[in-house]
């Protein structure tokens, strides 16, 4: 059975079980009646067909009973949905940014990550925002799913009730690498979360391995920024061709680009990388689509320098 780790999981499961039971009862009942009628009223047993006239009680029953069943399913679904939209006042707020094809999490203390870290038994509110197309934030273990719509502020909330790591998926087709758009929620004890939160203020620790380091170099910081901004959904680091060119060996490499509709050759230098981050369409690598959103308003000059330092190390 699917892991249940949030405050809504049991109620959502109960609604689906209710619908399943009702569906099975109707399936068995209707199928049984069909079989009975086929046997009872076949031509051998009933050679002379007779007219069947209206039966008021029967007609009332097969109208009222399905109506009550549907209203019952709607009621239990509605009260659960109402609770999902009623956020407690003490909820810890975290901003979630969706883009092709990654999730990024931003905390009040300036920390950012591609994995969501939250404390157990604490109400959590996620403010959902999309930078490009329609996405859908889906946490199977918490039985939560909500569309993330561009130019619209959405939210969801939950209360994790067990420590562990749980999957986050995109449940709305959002482009070529949709199936790779996944993340994790790491539920920590309150003490562990406070330690992580304080340690990562404005440093954006990205992975469990990175979190063991006390200091972060420029290249390591650049690697974190690459993960935060979803760059690895389109650019590999091992030479594999994905949606765009690979980061491996990119720095200093001669590259054919399309500039103002014309081809030209240039070297992947610091200036080229800066332009590609701030205005990806200015020098578009030949043979690749222009899917990257401009990041000039999101990354500082220092951030871009750190990314360049990281790219220099991927040979």
C-alpha positions in Angstrom: 0.0 0.0 0.0 1.2 3.5 -0.8 3.0 5.2 2.1 0.9 7.7 4.1 2.9 10.5 5.7 0.6 13.6 5.9 -2.5 14.8 7.7 -4.8 14.5 4.7 -3.7 11.0 3.6 -6.2 9.0 5.7 -9.2 11.1 4.8 -8.4 11.0 1.1 -7.9 7.2 1.2 -11.2 6.8 3.0 -13.0 8.8 0.2 -11.5 6.6 -2.4 -12.4 3.5 -0.5 -16.0 4.7 -0.2 -16.2 5.3 -3.9 -14.6 1.9 -4.6 -17.1 0.1 -2.3 -20.1 1.9 -3.9 -18.8 1.1 -7.4 -18.3 -2.6 -6.5 -21.8 -2.9 -5.0 -23.3 -1.3 -8.1 -21.2 -3.5 -10.4 -22.1 -6.7 -8.6 -25.8 -5.7 -8.2 -26.3 -4.6 -11.8 -24.4 -7.5 -13.3 -26.3 -9.9 -11.1 -29.6 -8.5 -12.2 -28.6 -8.7 -15.8 -27.6 -12.4 -15.5 -30.9 -13.1 -13.6 -33.0 -11.4 -16.3 -31.2 -13.2 -19.1 -31.9 -16.5 -17.5 -35.4 -15.7 -16.2 -36.8 -14.1 -19.3 -35.0 -16.0 -22.1 -37.2 -17.3 -25.0 -37.4 -20.9 -23.6 -38.7 -19.8 -20.2 -40.8 -17.0 -21.5 -41.9 -17.8 -25.0 -44.7 -15.2 -25.0 -43.4 -11.8 -24.2 -45.6 -9.5 -22.1 -45.8 -5.7 -21.7 -44.2 -4.2 -18.6 -46.0 -1.2 -17.2 -44.6 1.6 -15.0 -43.8 1.0 -11.3 -43.8 4.3 -9.3 -41.9 3.0 -6.3 -39.2 1.3 -8.4 -38.8 4.5 -10.5 -38.5 6.6 -7.3 -35.9 4.2 -5.8 -33.6 4.1 -8.8 -33.7 7.9 -9.0 -33.3 8.7 -5.3 -30.7 6.0 -4.4 -28.1 7.0 -7.1 -28.7 10.7 -6.3 -28.0 10.1 -2.6 -24.9 8.0 -3.4 -23.5 10.7 -5.7 -24.3 13.5 -3.2 -22.6 11.4 -0.4 -19.4 11.0 -2.4 -19.4 14.7 -3.3 -20.0 15.7 0.4 -17.0 13.7 1.7 -14.8 14.9 -1.1 -15.9 18.5 -0.5 -15.2 18.6 3.2 -11.7 17.2 2.6 -11.1 19.8 -0.1 -12.4 22.6 2.2 -9.9 21.5 4.8 -7.1 21.5 2.3 -7.8 25.2 1.4 -8.1 26.3 5.0 -4.5 27.1 6.0 -3.7 27.3 9.8 -2.3 30.7 10.9 0.8 29.2 12.3 1.9 27.5 9.0 5.5 27.8 8.0 5.6 29.4 4.5 7.9 28.3 1.8 7.9 29.5 -1.8 8.0 26.9 -4.6 9.0 27.9 -8.1 8.2 25.5 -11.0 10.0 25.7 -14.4 10.8 23.3 -17.2 11.9 21.0 -15.7 12.6 21.4 -12.0 11.2 22.5 -8.6 13.0 25.1 -6.5 12.3 26.0 -2.9 13.0 29.4 -1.3 12.9 30.0 2.5 12.4 33.2 4.4 16.1 33.3 5.5 17.3 33.4 1.9 18.1 29.7 1.6 17.2 28.0 -1.7 17.2 24.3 -2.6 16.0 21.8 -5.1 14.8 19.5 -2.2 12.1 20.6 0.2 13.2 20.3 3.9 10.5 20.6 6.5 10.0 19.8 10.2 7.8 17.0 11.3 4.4 17.8 12.9 4.6 21.4 11.7 1.9 23.0 9.5 3.6 23.9 6.1 2.2 26.2 3.5 3.7 26.1 0.0 3.2 29.2 -2.2 3.3 27.8 -5.8 4.5 29.8 -8.8 5.3 28.8 -12.4 7.9 30.6 -14.4 6.8 29.2 -17.8 4.0 26.7 -18.4 1.4 24.8 -16.5 2.7 22.3 -14.0 1.1 20.2 -11.2 2.7 19.8 -7.8 2.0 16.2 -6.7 3.1 14.5 -3.4 1.8 10.9 -3.5 2.6 10.2 0.2 0.6 13.2 1.3 -2.2 12.6 -1.1 -1.9 16.2 -2.4 -1.9 17.6 -6.0 -2.4 21.1 -7.1 -1.9 22.8 -10.5 0.8 25.5 -10.7 -0.5 28.0 -13.2 1.6 30.8 -14.7 0.8 34.4 -13.7 -1.4 33.0 -10.9 -0.5 32.5 -7.2 -1.5 29.1 -5.9 -0.9 27.4 -2.6 -1.3 24.1 -0.7 -0.7 23.1 2.9 0.0 20.0 4.8 1.3 18.7 8.1 3.9 15.8 7.8 3.5 13.2 10.5 6.5 11.0 10.0 10.2 11.5 9.4 11.6 10.4 6.0 12.1 11.3 2.3 9.1 11.4 0.0 8.7 11.9 -3.7 7.5 15.1 -5.5 6.3 14.7 -9.1 4.9 16.9 -11.8 1.5 15.5 -12.7 0.8 17.8 -15.7 2.6 17.2 -19.1 4.9 20.2 -19.4 7.3 19.5 -22.2 10.0 17.2 -23.4 11.6 16.4 -20.0 8.3 16.2 -18.1 9.0 12.7 -16.8 12.3 13.9 -15.2 10.7 16.8 -13.3 10.8 15.3 -9.8 12.0 16.3 -6.4 11.9 15.2 -2.8 10.5 16.3 0.5 12.8 15.5 3.4 10.9 15.6 6.7 13.3 16.1 9.7 12.9 16.3 13.4 12.5 19.8 14.7 16.1 19.9 16.0 17.5 18.6 12.7 15.4 21.1 10.7 16.5 24.1 12.8 20.1 23.0 12.3 19.7 22.7 8.5 17.7 26.0 8.4 20.2 28.0 10.3 23.2 26.5 8.5 21.8 27.1 5.0 20.7 30.7 5.5 21.6 32.5 2.2 23.8 29.6 1.2 21.3 27.3 -0.6 22.6 23.9 0.4 21.4 21.5 -2.3 22.1 17.9 -1.4 22.8 15.7 1.5 26.4 15.3 0.4 26.8 19.1 0.1 25.2 19.7 3.5 28.2 18.0 5.1 30.5 20.8 4.0 31.2 23.7 6.2 32.4 26.0 3.5 31.3 26.4 -0.1 33.7 27.4 -2.9 32.7 29.3 -6.0 32.4 26.2 -8.2 30.4 24.3 -5.6 28.1 27.3 -5.2 27.8 27.4 -9.0 26.8 23.7 -9.0 24.1 24.5 -6.4 22.8 27.3 -8.5 22.7 25.1 -11.6 20.6 22.6 -9.7 18.3 25.2 -8.1 17.4 26.8 -11.5 16.7 23.5 -13.2 19.6 23.7 -15.7 20.3 20.0 -15.4 16.9 19.1 -16.9 18.2 20.3 -20.3 22.0 20.3 -19.9 23.8 17.1 -18.9 27.2 17.0 -17.2 28.5 13.8 -18.8 28.3 14.6 -22.5 24.8 13.1 -23.0 22.6 15.1 -25.4 19.4 16.2 -23.8 17.2 19.2 -24.8 20.3 21.4 -25.1 24.1 21.1 -25.3 26.0 19.4 -22.5 28.0 21.3 -19.9 30.8 18.8 -20.2 33.7 20.4 -22.0 31.6 23.4 -23.0 33.8 26.1 -21.5 36.4 27.2 -24.1 34.9 25.1 -26.9 34.2 26.4 -30.4 30.5 26.6 -30.8 28.2 27.4 -33.8 25.4 29.8 -32.7 22.5 31.5 -34.4 22.7 35.3 -33.9 20.0 37.5 -35.5 19.1 34.6 -37.8 22.7 34.1 -39.0 25.3 31.4 -38.1 28.6 32.3 -36.6 31.3 30.6 -34.7 32.4 31.7 -31.3 34.2 30.4 -28.2 32.3 29.5 -25.1 33.9 32.2 -23.0 32.8 34.1 -19.8 31.0 36.7 -21.9 29.2 34.1 -24.0 28.0 32.3 -20.9 26.8 35.5 -19.3 24.9 36.4 -22.4 23.4 32.9 -22.6 22.1 33.2 -19.0 20.8 36.7 -19.3 19.4 36.4 -22.8 19.4 32.8 -24.1 18.0 33.7 -27.5 20.8 36.2 -28.3 23.4 33.5 -29.3 21.4 30.3 -29.7 23.4 27.1 -30.0 22.8 25.6 -33.5 20.5 22.6 -33.5 18.8 23.2 -30.2 15.4 24.8 -29.4 15.1 28.1 -27.5 13.3 26.9 -24.3 15.5 28.5 -21.6 13.9 31.4 -19.8 16.1 34.5 -19.2 17.6 34.4 -15.7 19.1 37.9 -15.6 16.5 39.1 -13.1 17.1 36.0 -10.9 20.9 35.7 -10.8 23.3 38.3 -9.6 26.7 38.9 -11.3 28.3 36.9 -8.5 25.9 34.0 -9.1 26.8 34.0 -12.8 30.5 34.1 -12.0 30.1 31.1 -9.7 28.3 29.2 -12.5 31.1 30.0 -14.8 33.6 28.7 -12.3 31.6 25.4 -12.1 31.5 25.1 -15.9 35.2 25.5 -16.1 35.6 22.3 -13.9 33.4 20.1 -16.1 35.9 18.9 -18.6 
